[in-house]
């Protein structure tokens, strides 16, 4: 696989070698911010056992919540595909946005004007200081995915998302696609 440099909008795919890392094992992360001063992203495939309505009493519908990463896990973040409905949205890349008016989101959810196919919520985020992510890439903790399908970023099947990205990367990584998450279960 050719070496790719991460940028805003990149997908980071956890190397199979980071088995045992509770936060990042088999993670797929969307980078929402990447500059020389640091990077921010959200783990797309770590579903939590709590729904949005359990945390935000004003929300009347059960939207899934994901573990966005180990930083600031007491804060709620979101990515979406409807910037025309959510004032203050910031584009990540190719039609995927983050942030915006949470009050507008609550209203949209309660009026059934937005669905889980258009928005994804996270507790916490993944963050890297200046050059930290580049160092992790050099140590082969992450792969940078090519050909990101931004339509799948929000609606991807959580349990197979990592496996699907490993299949796309191919080569020497294909052997890992069917390996158990915990090798001692083999």
N, C-alpha and C positions, 0 to 999 in steps of 0.2 A: 504494500500500500504506500502510495506517495505521502510524504509529509505535508500536512496542511497547517497553515497558521490559523488560529482561532480568530474570529471577529464577531461583532454583534450579529446575532442571528444564527451562529453556528450551533450545531448539536455536538455535545461531548458525550461519548460512549465510554463507559467505564471498561477499562481493560479487564479481561478475566483474571489477571494476576492480583487484583485488589480484593480477592476473596477474604472475608472476615472483617472488612471495613463496614461497620453497621450503617453508616450514613450513605455510603456510595456504592456498595456492592451491587452490580447489575443495574446501575443507574444510567438514565439518559437525561442530560441536562441541556436546556435551551439557554444560551447566553443572551441575556437581555441588555447587557452593558459590557463593553470591553475596550479599555484604553490603556495607555502606558501607566496609569495610576492604579489600575486594578480591574477586576471583573466581577460581575454579578450574574447569577443564573438561577434557574428553578429546575428541580428534579421533576420530570414529567410522569414518572411511572411508580411512585411510592404512595399508594392510596392509604389514607388514614381511616381509623374506625370511628370517625365522627363526621357529621355533616354540617353544612354551613348554618342551617337553621338552629342547630344546637348551640352554636357560638354567637349568633346574631339573632336575637329574639324577633326583630322586625321582619326577618325573612320567613316567608310562609311555605317555602318549598325546600325539599331535601336535595341540595346540590352537594356533590362529592367534594371532599377536601383532600389535598395531597401534602406530603411532607416536602416542602420546597428546598430544604437543606437545613444544616445545623445552626445557622445564624438567625438570631431574633425570631425564635419559634413561637413567640407570643404575639407576633404581628401577622396580619393577613395581607396577602398579595394576590394579584390576579393578572392573567393574560387573556386576550380576547380577540375576536375578529370583527367587532362592530364599533369602530371609532366614531361613526356618524351618530351613534346612540349614546356614547359615553364621552362627555366633555372632558378635556384634559388628557386624553390618551396620547401615548408616545409610541411611535412605530419602532418595532424591533427589526423587522424585515419582511418584505413580501406579504403584507396583509396581516401580520401578527403584531399585536399591540400589547402594552402593559400599562397599568395605572389608569387614572382618570377618576371621575366623581363616583365615590362609593354610594352616595345618596341616590344618584341616578340609577346605579345598578340595582339597589334594593327595590326601587320603584319598578324597574323593568322586569325583575324577577317576579314580583308580586302581581304584576299585570300580565304575566306570561308572554312578554315581548322579547325575552331572551331565553335561550335554552343552554343545556350543558354541551351542546355541539358548537356553541359560540364563545364560551367562557370557561376558564379553569381557575380554581382557587387553591392557594397554597398557604400553609403556615410555615414561616421561615423562608430563608433563601440560602443559596450557596454563594460564598464570596471568597475572593482571592485578592491579596495585596499585590502591589506592583511586582511583576515578573514571577510571582508565585505559580500562576497557572502555566506559564512557559516552562518553569522548572519541573512541574509535574508532568507535562507533556514529554520533556526530555527523559524523565525517569520512567516513561511508558505507563503512567497511571491512567491516561486518557487517550482515546482516539478522536480525531475530529472527523465527523461524518461528512461525506460528500452528498450532493443532490438531496438536500433536505426537502421533504414534502410537508410544507407548512400547513396544508389542509389536515394532515394527520396529527400534528402537534397537540391539538386540543382533544381530539377524539380517539387517539390511539388506545388500543387494548393494553391496559396496564401490565398484565402478567406476561405478555409476549413482546412488548415493545423493545426491550433490550435484545432479545433473541432475533427479532426482525432486523434490527440495525446491525447486529453481528453478521447475519446472513448477507446483507447488502455489502458489508466491508469485504467479506469472503476471505479467500486465501487461507493462511494459517489459523485464522480465527474460527473457521467453520467447525472445527473439532469441539469448540466450546458451546455451540448452540443447543445441544441436548444434554449437556452435563448438568447434574443436580446443583442447585444453588449452594448447598453444603456438601463438599466432596466426601465427607464421612458417611453420607447416605448412600454412596455408590456401592 
